[in-house]
Amino acid sequence: MRFELFVPGKIWSINAERSMHYRKRAALVSPVRTASMLLAADAMRTGTVAPYWGPVTVTFRPHQATANLADTANHLPACKAALDGIVDAGILHDDDSAHVVAQTFLAPVKAKPTGVTVVVESADEQDSDFGMVGKDFVTARGRGLSGL
């Protein structure tokens, strides 16, 4: 099962968040988390998606307005807020390691509107070497850590 959701909103970087006051951070997190929850709840209401009962993998693709694209995982805080909204909507029971077994951050793209695309997929195959799950995960079996 696969569920894709674009969550529009302002995205911010982990670098900016490091020096941010907690109230300013909360003012950024709340709209993204709420938009994600409302959009995900609407998808459940219309039958587009049902709750996931098994482990899942999650892939994130940030959409930013500036041409100077951020590092691949630099929008982690906005991605986490979007995932929390999906949990709030009831599509995932939780986003702990028992339920979300792998997260992938794709390089951001220059696009308007800004936001983040979140793809949730059932984790139906497991790589026993690293305990990672997902049919598209490329294993490092036999290559050691230097092969990653």
Residue frames as a rotation matrix with the C-alpha (Angstrom) as fourth column:
MET 1
0.585 0.811 0.000 0.00
0.811 -0.585 0.000 0.00
0.000 0.000 -1.000 0.00
ARG 2
-0.608 -0.776 0.168 1.28
0.787 -0.617 0.005 3.49
0.100 0.135 0.986 -0.91
PHE 3
0.619 0.748 -0.240 0.05
0.773 -0.635 0.015 6.89
-0.141 -0.195 -0.971 0.23
GLU 4
-0.526 -0.770 0.361 1.43
0.819 -0.573 -0.026 10.17
0.227 0.282 0.932 -1.15
LEU 5
0.617 0.704 -0.352 0.63
0.779 -0.609 0.150 13.55
-0.109 -0.367 -0.924 0.33
PHE 6
-0.369 -0.657 0.657 1.85
0.606 -0.707 -0.365 17.04
0.704 0.263 0.659 -0.58
VAL 7
0.370 0.401 -0.838 1.76
0.905 -0.360 0.227 19.32
-0.211 -0.842 -0.496 2.45
PRO 8
0.214 -0.292 0.932 1.99
0.512 -0.779 -0.362 22.97
0.832 0.555 -0.018 1.39
GLY 9
0.962 0.126 -0.243 3.62
0.273 -0.509 0.816 25.46
-0.020 -0.851 -0.524 3.70
LYS 10
0.559 -0.807 0.188 6.79
-0.748 -0.589 -0.305 27.17
0.357 0.030 -0.933 4.74
ILE 11
0.817 -0.402 -0.414 9.70
0.473 0.877 0.082 24.82
0.330 -0.263 0.907 5.16
TRP 12
0.702 -0.614 0.360 12.74
-0.702 -0.681 0.207 25.60
0.118 -0.398 -0.910 7.27
SER 13
0.236 -0.741 -0.629 16.15
-0.221 0.589 -0.777 24.06
0.946 0.322 -0.025 7.75
ILE 14
0.680 -0.117 -0.723 17.71
0.660 0.528 0.535 22.24
0.319 -0.841 0.436 10.64
ASN 15
-0.449 -0.889 0.088 20.46
0.793 -0.442 -0.418 24.88
0.411 -0.118 0.904 10.56
ALA 16
-0.410 0.376 0.831 17.94
-0.227 -0.924 0.306 27.67
0.883 -0.063 0.465 11.14
GLU 17
0.613 0.762 -0.207 16.17
-0.027 0.282 0.959 25.70
0.789 -0.583 0.193 13.86
ARG 18
0.025 -0.702 -0.711 19.35
0.822 0.419 -0.385 25.32
0.568 -0.575 0.588 15.93
SER 19
-0.892 -0.439 -0.107 19.33
0.428 -0.744 -0.513 28.96
0.146 -0.504 0.851 16.94
MET 20
-0.385 0.841 0.379 15.57
-0.057 -0.432 0.900 29.44
0.921 0.325 0.214 16.95
HIS 21
-0.742 0.289 0.605 13.53
-0.665 -0.204 -0.719 30.36
-0.084 -0.935 0.343 20.02
TYR 22
-0.895 0.365 0.256 11.06
0.326 0.928 -0.183 27.61
-0.304 -0.080 -0.949 20.91
ARG 23
-0.003 0.942 -0.335 8.06
0.147 -0.331 -0.932 29.88
-0.989 -0.052 -0.138 20.29
LYS 24
-0.047 -0.090 -0.995 9.28
-0.888 -0.452 0.083 30.75
-0.457 0.888 -0.059 16.80
ARG 25
-0.939 -0.312 -0.146 9.84
-0.344 0.859 0.380 27.05
0.007 0.407 -0.914 16.13
ALA 26
-0.584 0.787 0.197 6.33
0.441 0.511 -0.738 26.24
-0.681 -0.344 -0.646 17.36
ALA 27
0.150 0.641 -0.753 4.91
-0.351 -0.677 -0.647 28.91
-0.924 0.361 0.124 15.02
LEU 28
-0.375 -0.340 -0.862 6.55
-0.927 0.106 0.361 27.10
-0.031 0.934 -0.355 12.08
VAL 29
-0.995 -0.075 0.063 5.70
-0.078 0.996 -0.048 23.56
-0.059 -0.053 -0.997 13.17
SER 30
-0.489 0.868 0.089 2.02
0.027 0.117 -0.993 24.10
-0.872 -0.483 -0.081 13.94
PRO 31
0.184 0.635 -0.750 0.79
-0.794 -0.353 -0.494 25.12
-0.579 0.687 0.439 10.46
VAL 32
-0.422 -0.401 -0.813 2.66
-0.824 0.544 0.159 22.29
0.379 0.737 -0.560 8.71
ARG 33
-0.995 0.050 0.091 1.54
-0.003 0.859 -0.511 19.68
-0.104 -0.509 -0.854 11.23
THR 34
-0.293 0.953 -0.076 -2.07
-0.165 -0.129 -0.978 20.91
-0.942 -0.274 0.195 11.13
ALA 35
0.091 0.284 -0.954 -2.17
-0.967 -0.203 -0.152 21.03
-0.237 0.937 0.257 7.30
SER 36
-0.733 -0.441 -0.518 -0.75
-0.553 0.830 0.076 17.53
0.396 0.342 -0.852 7.14
MET 37
-0.870 0.444 0.214 -3.29
0.103 0.589 -0.801 16.23
-0.482 -0.675 -0.558 9.65
LEU 38
-0.030 0.927 -0.373 -6.24
-0.439 -0.348 -0.828 17.85
-0.898 0.140 0.418 7.85
LEU 39
-0.025 -0.041 -0.999 -5.15
-0.997 0.070 0.022 16.65
0.069 0.997 -0.042 4.40
ALA 40
-0.892 -0.346 -0.292 -4.45
-0.321 0.938 -0.130 13.12
0.319 -0.022 -0.948 5.67
ALA 41
-0.666 0.720 0.197 -7.76
0.025 0.285 -0.958 12.98
-0.746 -0.633 -0.208 7.56
ASP 42
0.136 0.714 -0.687 -9.57
-0.780 -0.351 -0.519 14.08
-0.611 0.606 0.509 4.39
ALA 43
-0.400 -0.360 -0.843 -7.82
-0.824 0.543 0.159 11.31
0.401 0.759 -0.514 2.44
MET 44
-0.994 0.096 0.060 -9.04
0.051 0.853 -0.520 8.79
-0.101 -0.513 -0.852 5.03
ARG 45
-0.345 0.928 -0.142 -12.56
-0.242 -0.234 -0.942 10.23
-0.907 -0.290 0.305 4.96
THR 46
0.251 0.425 -0.870 -12.76
-0.920 -0.175 -0.351 9.91
-0.301 0.888 0.347 1.17
GLY 47
0.832 0.105 0.544 -11.34
-0.079 0.994 -0.071 6.38
-0.548 0.016 0.836 1.20
THR 48
0.689 -0.647 -0.326 -8.08
-0.563 -0.196 -0.803 7.31
0.456 0.737 -0.499 -0.53
VAL 49
-0.457 -0.855 -0.244 -6.10
-0.357 0.427 -0.831 5.68
0.815 -0.293 -0.501 2.27
ALA 50
0.776 0.576 -0.257 -6.75
-0.011 0.419 0.908 3.43
0.631 -0.702 0.331 5.23
PRO 51
0.621 -0.570 0.538 -4.70
-0.758 -0.262 0.598 3.21
-0.200 -0.779 -0.595 8.42
TYR 52
0.081 -0.709 -0.700 -1.46
-0.482 0.587 -0.650 1.23
0.872 0.390 -0.294 8.20
TRP 53
0.911 0.283 0.299 -1.23
-0.398 0.417 0.817 -1.61
0.106 -0.864 0.493 10.72
GLY 54
0.693 -0.721 -0.006 2.23
0.717 0.688 0.116 -2.93
-0.080 -0.084 0.993 9.88
PRO 55
-0.003 -0.798 -0.603 5.63
0.432 -0.545 0.719 -1.27
-0.902 -0.258 0.346 9.60
VAL 56
0.898 0.316 0.307 6.15
0.420 -0.404 -0.813 1.41
-0.133 0.859 -0.495 6.95
THR 57
-0.386 -0.922 0.035 8.87
0.881 -0.357 0.311 3.34
-0.275 0.151 0.950 5.19
VAL 58
0.707 0.579 -0.406 8.55
0.462 -0.813 -0.354 7.09
-0.536 0.062 -0.842 4.67
THR 59
-0.309 -0.763 0.568 10.14
0.950 -0.227 0.213 9.17
-0.033 0.605 0.795 1.91
PHE 60
0.439 0.383 -0.812 10.30
0.446 -0.878 -0.173 12.97
-0.780 -0.286 -0.557 1.98
ARG 61
-0.274 -0.484 0.831 10.82
0.945 -0.297 0.139 15.42
0.179 0.823 0.539 -0.91
PRO 62
-0.071 0.209 -0.975 10.99
0.506 -0.835 -0.216 19.12
-0.860 -0.508 -0.047 0.11
HIS 63
0.207 0.184 0.961 9.82
0.914 -0.387 -0.123 21.79
0.349 0.904 -0.249 -2.34
GLN 64
0.009 -0.284 -0.959 11.60
0.662 -0.717 0.218 25.10
-0.749 -0.637 0.182 -1.80
ALA 65
0.877 0.480 -0.022 11.24
0.333 -0.640 -0.693 28.42
-0.346 0.601 -0.721 -3.60
THR 66
0.509 -0.742 -0.436 14.91
-0.614 -0.668 0.420 29.45
-0.603 0.054 -0.796 -3.72
ALA 67
0.781 -0.277 -0.560 17.26
-0.437 0.398 -0.806 28.33
0.446 0.875 0.190 -6.46
ASN 68
-0.369 -0.918 0.145 20.02
-0.729 0.189 -0.658 27.66
0.576 -0.348 -0.739 -3.94
LEU 69
0.523 0.683 -0.510 18.79
-0.291 0.706 0.646 24.22
0.801 -0.189 0.568 -2.89
ALA 70
0.374 -0.306 0.876 19.48
-0.923 -0.033 0.382 23.00
-0.088 -0.951 -0.295 0.63
ASP 71
-0.770 -0.637 -0.044 21.37
-0.634 0.771 -0.067 19.85
0.077 -0.024 -0.997 1.54
THR 72
-0.573 0.546 -0.612 19.35
-0.084 0.703 0.706 16.66
0.816 0.456 -0.357 1.21
ALA 73
-0.104 0.562 -0.821 18.21
0.834 0.499 0.236 16.17
0.542 -0.659 -0.521 4.83
ASN 74
-0.915 -0.398 0.070 18.38
0.306 -0.796 -0.522 19.83
0.263 -0.456 0.850 5.85
HIS 75
-0.430 0.835 0.344 14.58
-0.656 -0.551 0.516 20.20
0.620 -0.003 0.784 5.93
LEU 76
-0.721 0.064 -0.690 14.22
0.347 0.895 -0.280 17.46
0.599 -0.442 -0.668 8.55
PRO 77
-0.896 0.394 -0.206 12.19
0.084 -0.304 -0.949 19.64
-0.436 -0.868 0.239 10.98
ALA 78
-0.355 0.797 -0.488 9.49
-0.903 -0.428 -0.042 20.41
-0.242 0.426 0.872 8.39
CYS 79
-0.383 0.156 -0.910 9.44
-0.458 0.824 0.334 16.76
0.802 0.545 -0.244 7.31
LYS 80
-0.900 0.014 -0.436 9.00
0.364 0.573 -0.734 15.63
0.240 -0.819 -0.521 10.92
ALA 81
-0.706 0.686 -0.177 6.11
-0.393 -0.587 -0.707 18.09
-0.589 -0.430 0.684 11.39
ALA 82
-0.206 0.626 -0.752 4.39
-0.941 0.085 0.328 16.68
0.269 0.775 0.571 8.29
LEU 83
-0.550 -0.050 -0.833 4.86
-0.021 0.999 -0.046 13.10
0.835 -0.007 -0.551 9.54
ASP 84
-0.963 0.217 -0.158 3.48
0.166 0.018 -0.986 14.04
-0.211 -0.976 -0.053 12.95
GLY 85
-0.439 0.842 -0.314 0.34
-0.823 -0.517 -0.235 15.35
-0.360 0.155 0.920 11.21
ILE 86
-0.222 0.309 -0.925 -0.10
-0.612 0.695 0.379 12.01
0.759 0.650 0.035 9.45
VAL 87
-0.812 -0.081 -0.578 0.12
0.371 0.694 -0.617 10.30
0.451 -0.715 -0.534 12.84
ASP 88
-0.854 0.510 -0.099 -2.37
-0.249 -0.569 -0.784 12.83
-0.456 -0.645 0.613 14.29
ALA 89
-0.259 0.776 -0.575 -4.82
-0.958 -0.131 0.255 11.91
0.123 0.617 0.777 11.51
GLY 90
0.274 0.364 0.890 -4.63
-0.621 0.773 -0.125 8.23
-0.734 -0.519 0.438 12.47
ILE 91
0.721 -0.076 -0.689 -3.02
-0.603 0.421 -0.678 6.90
0.341 0.904 0.258 9.29
LEU 92
-0.207 -0.793 -0.573 -0.06
0.016 0.583 -0.812 5.70
0.978 -0.177 -0.109 11.38
HIS 93
0.659 0.416 -0.626 -0.39
0.575 0.259 0.776 4.54
0.485 -0.872 -0.069 14.97
ASP 94
0.725 -0.548 -0.417 2.94
0.096 -0.519 0.849 6.18
-0.682 -0.656 -0.324 15.84
ASP 95
0.837 -0.519 -0.174 6.16
-0.318 -0.203 -0.926 7.31
0.445 0.830 -0.335 14.18
ASP 96
0.414 -0.704 0.577 8.45
-0.699 0.161 0.697 5.37
-0.584 -0.692 -0.425 16.50
SER 97
-0.466 -0.769 -0.437 10.96
-0.873 0.318 0.371 2.80
-0.146 0.554 -0.819 15.23
ALA 98
-0.639 0.316 0.701 8.47
0.112 0.940 -0.321 -0.06
-0.761 -0.127 -0.637 15.57
HIS 99
0.410 0.901 0.141 6.11
0.386 -0.031 -0.922 1.59
-0.826 0.433 -0.360 13.08
VAL 100
0.929 -0.233 -0.288 8.41
-0.369 -0.521 -0.770 3.67
0.030 0.821 -0.570 10.83
VAL 101
0.719 -0.634 0.283 11.35
0.405 0.715 0.570 1.41
-0.564 -0.295 0.771 10.07
ALA 102
-0.376 -0.855 0.357 13.08
0.871 -0.194 0.452 3.63
-0.317 0.481 0.817 7.50
GLN 103
0.694 0.485 -0.532 13.00
0.250 -0.855 -0.454 7.27
-0.676 0.182 -0.714 6.45
THR 104
-0.170 -0.701 0.692 14.48
0.963 0.030 0.267 8.52
-0.208 0.712 0.670 3.19
PHE 105
0.362 0.195 -0.912 15.18
0.121 -0.980 -0.161 12.17
-0.924 -0.052 -0.378 2.40
LEU 106
0.297 -0.204 0.933 15.29
0.953 0.118 -0.277 13.03
-0.054 0.972 0.229 -1.29
ALA 107
-0.769 -0.632 -0.093 17.08
0.614 -0.772 0.166 16.12
-0.176 0.070 0.982 -2.52
PRO 108
-0.034 0.790 -0.612 14.86
0.286 -0.579 -0.764 19.21
-0.958 -0.201 -0.206 -2.47
VAL 109
-0.313 0.032 0.949 13.43
0.948 -0.058 0.314 20.61
0.065 0.998 -0.012 -5.67
LYS 110
-0.931 0.067 -0.358 12.81
-0.042 -0.996 -0.078 24.22
-0.362 -0.058 0.930 -6.67
ALA 111
-0.565 0.809 0.164 9.05
0.633 0.298 0.714 24.54
0.529 0.507 -0.680 -6.84
LYS 112
-0.861 0.478 0.173 6.07
-0.489 -0.687 -0.537 26.66
-0.138 -0.547 0.826 -5.92
PRO 113
0.690 0.140 0.711 4.15
-0.528 -0.574 0.626 26.24
0.495 -0.807 -0.322 -3.77
THR 114
-0.492 -0.867 0.085 6.68
-0.637 0.291 -0.714 25.34
0.594 -0.405 -0.695 -1.12
GLY 115
0.548 0.618 0.564 6.08
-0.836 0.428 0.342 22.39
-0.030 -0.659 0.751 1.15
VAL 116
-0.624 -0.729 0.282 6.99
-0.717 0.678 0.163 18.74
-0.310 -0.100 -0.945 1.44
THR 117
0.285 0.620 -0.731 5.81
-0.749 0.620 0.233 15.60
0.598 0.481 0.641 -0.32
VAL 118
-0.398 -0.306 0.865 5.51
-0.809 0.562 -0.173 12.62
-0.433 -0.768 -0.472 2.01
VAL 119
0.100 0.379 -0.920 5.23
-0.699 0.685 0.206 9.07
0.708 0.623 0.333 0.69
VAL 120
-0.176 -0.043 0.983 4.24
-0.850 0.510 -0.130 6.30
-0.496 -0.859 -0.127 3.11
GLU 121
0.075 0.154 -0.985 4.64
-0.742 0.669 0.048 2.71
0.667 0.727 0.164 1.92
SER 122
0.919 0.228 0.320 4.09
-0.379 0.732 0.566 -0.66
-0.105 -0.641 0.760 3.55
ALA 123
-0.130 -0.991 0.013 7.41
-0.989 0.130 0.068 -2.23
-0.069 -0.004 -0.998 4.46
ASP 124
0.790 0.613 0.022 7.01
-0.603 0.783 -0.153 -5.65
-0.112 0.107 0.988 2.94
GLU 125
0.660 -0.651 -0.374 10.61
0.338 0.703 -0.626 -6.84
0.670 0.287 0.684 2.65
GLN 126
0.920 -0.364 0.148 13.33
-0.304 -0.420 0.855 -6.81
-0.249 -0.831 -0.497 5.28
ASP 127
0.363 -0.902 -0.235 17.09
-0.283 0.133 -0.950 -6.70
0.888 0.412 -0.207 4.88
SER 128
0.884 0.081 -0.460 18.39
0.348 0.543 0.764 -8.92
0.312 -0.836 0.452 7.66
ASP 129
-0.071 -0.996 -0.056 21.90
0.833 -0.028 -0.552 -7.40
0.549 -0.086 0.832 7.66
PHE 130
-0.883 -0.315 0.349 20.82
0.153 -0.895 -0.419 -3.95
0.444 -0.316 0.838 8.81
GLY 131
-0.532 0.761 -0.371 17.22
0.712 0.165 -0.682 -4.47
-0.458 -0.627 -0.630 9.91
MET 132
-0.669 0.301 -0.679 16.05
-0.439 -0.898 0.034 -1.99
-0.600 0.321 0.733 7.27
VAL 133
-0.249 0.741 0.624 12.86
0.567 0.634 -0.526 -2.51
-0.786 0.223 -0.577 5.39
GLY 134
0.290 0.484 -0.825 11.45
-0.427 -0.706 -0.565 -1.53
-0.856 0.516 0.002 2.03
LYS 135
0.661 0.045 0.749 11.29
0.485 0.736 -0.472 -3.06
-0.572 0.675 0.465 -1.42
ASP 136
0.874 -0.309 0.375 13.32
0.189 -0.494 -0.849 -0.23
0.447 0.813 -0.373 -2.95
PHE 137
0.749 -0.631 0.202 16.08
-0.527 -0.384 0.758 -0.19
-0.401 -0.675 -0.620 -0.32
VAL 138
0.562 -0.662 -0.497 19.47
-0.315 0.384 -0.868 -1.00
0.765 0.644 0.007 -1.81
THR 139
0.985 -0.163 -0.053 21.28
0.120 0.433 0.893 -3.30
-0.123 -0.887 0.446 0.60
ALA 140
0.399 -0.917 0.017 24.91
-0.883 -0.389 -0.262 -3.01
0.247 0.090 -0.965 1.52
ARG 141
0.861 -0.013 0.508 25.22
-0.214 0.897 0.386 -6.76
-0.461 -0.442 0.770 2.15
GLY 142
0.636 -0.667 0.389 28.77
0.736 0.675 -0.046 -7.94
-0.232 0.315 0.920 1.67
ARG 143
0.394 -0.497 0.773 30.23
0.454 -0.626 -0.634 -4.47
0.799 0.601 -0.021 1.10
GLY 144
-0.301 -0.475 -0.827 30.88
0.953 -0.134 -0.271 -3.45
0.018 -0.870 0.493 4.70
LEU 145
0.392 0.483 -0.783 30.39
0.594 -0.783 -0.186 0.09
-0.703 -0.392 -0.594 5.89
SER 146
-0.520 -0.650 -0.554 32.76
-0.023 -0.638 0.770 1.50
-0.854 0.413 0.317 3.28
GLY 147
-0.858 0.209 0.469 30.33
0.513 0.301 0.804 0.34
0.027 0.930 -0.366 0.58
LEU 148
0.020 0.943 -0.333 27.48
0.866 -0.183 -0.465 2.51
-0.499 -0.280 -0.820 1.84
